[in-house]
Amino acid sequence: MQAPSVGGVMLPRGNGETIRLSRGASLTDFAEKINANPASLVAVMMNLGEMVTATQSVSDETLQLLADEMNYNVQIVSPEEEDRELLESFDIEFGEDEGSEEDLVVRPPVVTVMGHVDHGKTRLLDAIRKTNVIAGEAGGITQHIGAYQVTTEVNGDDRKITFIDTPGHEAFTAMRARGAKSTDIAILVVAANDGVMPQTIEALNHAKAADVPIVVAVNKIDVEGADPTKVRGQLTEYGLVAEEYGGDTMFVDISAKQGLNIDSLLEAVILTADATLDLRANPNQDAQGIAIESRLDRGRGAVATVLVQRGTLRVGDTMVVGDAYGRVRAMLDDNGNNVAEAGPSTPVQVLGLTNVPGAGDNFIVVEEDRTARQIAEKRAARERNAAFAKRTRRVSLEDLDKVLKAGEVQQLNLIIKGDASGSVEALESSLLQLDVGEEVDIRVLHRGVGAVTESDIDLAMGSDAIVIGFNVRAAGRAAQMAEREGVDVRYYSVIYQAIEEIEAALKGMLKPEYEEVELGTAEIREVFKSSKLGNIAGVIIRSGEVRRNAKARLIRDGKVVAENLTIEGLRRFKDDVTEIREGFEGGINLGNFNDIKVDDVIATYELREKPRG
Ligand code: GDP
């Protein structure tokens, strides 16, 4: 095969060497690696039939195609790998404790509560917290910071447990999707009156995939018809065998509502941790950990809750969290008290960051402000690049029929958010009743009252779901995040419209609708003949404006005599212009169409995609 050459210039063809490029790299990045001129790579792509600009971020496939053509072996580096390398270049290693065995001390387990919707996750998290306030720091004003710590007595020792208090596996999955390991133990909540449900299994699978031991809380035992034994039987099928049946999973029967057996549940968590995990960390090093949740506070700026995983975080430390950085101005614990330092497994709210990090972003403490800024800036740039590569992958209603046909999805996953529980339920039940044939199922992964949040988008990302907002909008950063991640969020205010659209999408009939929008009209005052261009209409714009490349029709004596024309040329005096406004004169060339007369009207319009919903 001949080396590709462009304009007679030979390109640096490889010998099968490996080049490493980050996901979402551009041809310029590629060119830099092989010492070529970016423009020549644009030309190569053009020969291959793809129009790409030099700086535009391209897909993995395009990089692969180009590499094949140039005889290189391309290795696309994942964001996690890249981040590891970025930190390495500053001599920082994330995720490992420094020092040796003697430096490690026992740290509390970090627990996430998971389970099917309505099985009592939120109630349980409240109950655990309340029991502890009475027993412990009475009078403390608890505040929600995304995680809290409680103390429980086991075998005469006071033991701490940290709870991540965003229930559901959304948070868990979101963090895992970012490669962050936040959780040591999962509490799987199963309502004893309802038994094992789809999301129970989902949660269980998430925990197993993350290699996280499970403690089962069989909840609502106060309810009539509660059957805790049945729950044990059901979960056996999924590999969770209760200790009393010879297995190694602890099951605790509880009532979150009545605060029953909460202590036993906490004890089970500690016992499970002691039996299966070696939870130790070095408290004497620069702190590292992950962000759990964060928001922008009007008065205090960026407020982020971080979980310290190793080391000790102190006020005054310089930290980088994802693409945010700053010096810790103040730290608050889950009781709203100011604290000066936080050791392993402690959640604290941190003030002083430049912006708001994402849940699951890792944090590190560094010596120099400059290092922090450089790392944060590199990450921000990388995210912008990666955004493009991601954008095309997710499911949207428009392309649903294609992915269904290709067998890529067999079910349409939905997340429904609405302004009231009644409307959410009504919408959900109507959607579930849709008869769309056997090949595809509709599954509602999550429903709730309130705005579409970042956690909804996270869940949608992880499961290729479409988000429906009924009389609600995306809150805070959720809209940007959906846009960046390519998650389809649909807004409706009428139930039947939502139903119609989903049905149409499932049947592959949802085509974008266009409407004609009138732009302007021009009256022909004179016709000039040009040997090169044919007939030119000398016009005066009577209404609106006329733009080059706009669609047009020709009207003579009030009747349309020609359709589907294009304003190919537009001039004012001797200059080519892109638009002419009402009241001004100019020249219009309609391309090959020459049948124009004085007094004809050229009406221009454009097709705009109709907003839905
Ligand atoms: P989540 O969706 O899993 O977070 O569930 P919630 O914590 O919101 O609980 C769903 C419903 O079940 C609420 O109305 C709770 O009050 C109720 N609930 C939770 N735990 C118990 C319990 O132990 N007993 C009874 N009777 N109701 C409970």
Residues whose N, C-alpha, C, O or C-beta is under 5 A from the ligand:
A	BS01	GDP	H116 V117 D118 H119 G120 K121 T122 R123 L124 P167 N219 K220 I221 D222 V223 I254 S255 A256 K257 Q258
